[in-house]
Amino acid sequence: MRRVALLRGVNNIGKTNRVAMADLRDLFEGLGFRDVRTVLNSGNVVFSSAGGRDDAVRRIEKGFAKKLDLEPIVIVLSAAEVVAAVRDNPLARIARNPSDLLVVAPRRRSQLGKLRPLLERRWSPEALAVGQRVAYVWCGAGIPRSPLWNAVDRALERTGTARNLATFARLAALVRGSA
């Protein structure tokens, strides 16, 4: 099964927790995953795995701890979840530039419920929508000072991770085999 690992805490801004993409590919291949591809330099890995999602997460976490002495938050999505996240974008009308729209993946789908109270607030000019497996955060004035993104990150107790829609589109193309 094709999957995507999104790693929070790897290659963030600054010099801590830096991992070369070649080392990341080697780690995943050493863990027995196949068809490993990295996307950008921000902890995105497309791979094939015969086991379940929880097994993949455990193996990746143990591999990082043992080989790289790092403990990133690991979120694994199925190919179908990644494709659906791009296809089912409810904010497409207002977020015209895919680089300005965050797709937020919590560790578990059930954590999306923590975002429901945020839907009751007005965030204009920003916007929040909750999908089946991910949430969408439009930060029209920019991500660094976005009160909405900060609220979403806090609500998820900083255990989710975000990528812009352009990155998710690249990941979807890879899992479909068209990139």
N, C-alpha and C positions, 0 to 999 in steps of 0.2 A: 504494500500500500504506500502511495506517495504521501508524504507528510511535510510539514514546515515547522521548524523549531525557531521560535522567536526568543532571543536571550536578552533579558534585562540586566544591565550591569556589566556588559562587555563592550569595550571600545566606546565608552562614553566620552564626552568632552573632557579633555585633560589627559594625563599620562597614566592614570591608574587603570588596572584591569584591561590592559591592551593585549589583544590576541591577534596574531597575523592570520589572515584567511587561510593560508596554506596549513598552518598549525590546526586551525579549526576543522578543516577538511580531514586532516590526518587523524584528529581525535575521533571524529564521527566514523571514519572508515575503520579505525582501530577498535571501535565499539561494535563492529559488525554490521553497520548500516551500509547500504549500497547506493549507487547513483548519487553521490553527495555533490552538491553545488552550493556555493555561498553566493549571497547577493549583497552587493555593497559592502561596506566595512562596518556594519552596525549590528552584527549578531543575528543574521538571517541565514538559515540553512535549509535547503530543500534536500530530502533524502527518501529512500525507500526502506521500509521496515516490515517484517513479517509479524512482529508482535503487536500488542495493543498499545494504546496511547500512554497509559500509566507506566508500562514497562519501559517504553522509550524515554519518558521523563526521568525515571529512576536511573537508567543507564547513563544518560547524559549528565545528570547531576553528580553521580559517582565518578564518572570520567573526568569532569572538570575538577572535582576535589582532589582526585588522585594524581592526575597528570599535570594540571595547571595551578593547583592550589587556589582555585577560585570557586565561589558559590553563587553563580548567577541565578536569577529566577528564570526557570525554563517553562515555556508555554509551547505545547505542541498542538498544532491544528491539522486536521485532515485536509487533503487536497480539495474535497468538496466544500469544506468550511471556508477555505481561502477564496475559492471561486465564487461562492455565494456572497461573501463579504463585499466583493467588488460589484457583482451583478445586482445585488439587492440594496445598494446604497440609497437610503431614503433622503439624503441631503444633496443629491446630485443637482437639483435646480438652483440651490443657493451657493454651493461650493463649486464654482466652475473650475478653479485651479486645483488639480489633484494633490499638489504639493502643500496646500494649505488646509487640507482636511485630514484629521487624525482618525485612524481606525484603531480602536483600543481593544486589546484582547486580554481579558482576565484569565487567571489560571484555570478557573472552572466556569462553565456556562452559568451555574447557579449564582455566581457572584454578580451577574448583571442586575440582579434584584436590588443590590445595594445602591444602584444608580436611580432607581425609581423616584425617590424623594427629590432628586435634582431636576427631574422632568417637570416638577410642579412650579419651579421658579422661572422667572423671566431672565434670560441671559443675553438679550439683544445688545449688541449686534451679533453675538455668538449663538450657536445652536447645538443641541444635544439630541441624539436619537439612539434608541436601543434596538438592536437587531436580534437575530436568533442566537448568534454566538459571539458577536462583537458589538461595541458601541461606536458611535460616530460623533466626533467633536469638531465642529467648525469654529476655528479661531480666526475670524476675519481680520482682526487687528494684530495678529501674530501670536505665536505659541508662547514665547518666553514670559510674557506678562499676562497671559490669559487667566482670568479668575475661574473660568469654566474648566479648563484643563486641570488646574490645581485642585479644584473641588472633586473632579472625577478621580484623579490620582489618589487623593486622600480617602475618598469613599471606598476605593478598592484596596486601601491600606498599603499602597505602593507595591502591590503584588502583581499588577497587570503590566502590560507594556504597550506602547503605541508606535505605529509606523504611519507615514502619510499614505494617502490612497495611491499615489504613484508607485510607491514601493510595493504595496499589496497587489497592484496590477502586474508588476514584474514577477512577483511570486506566483500569481495565478497563471501567467503565461508559462512559467517554468513547469508547474505541476501538470499543466495541460499538454506539455511537450512541444509548445510552439515558440519557445525562445531559445 
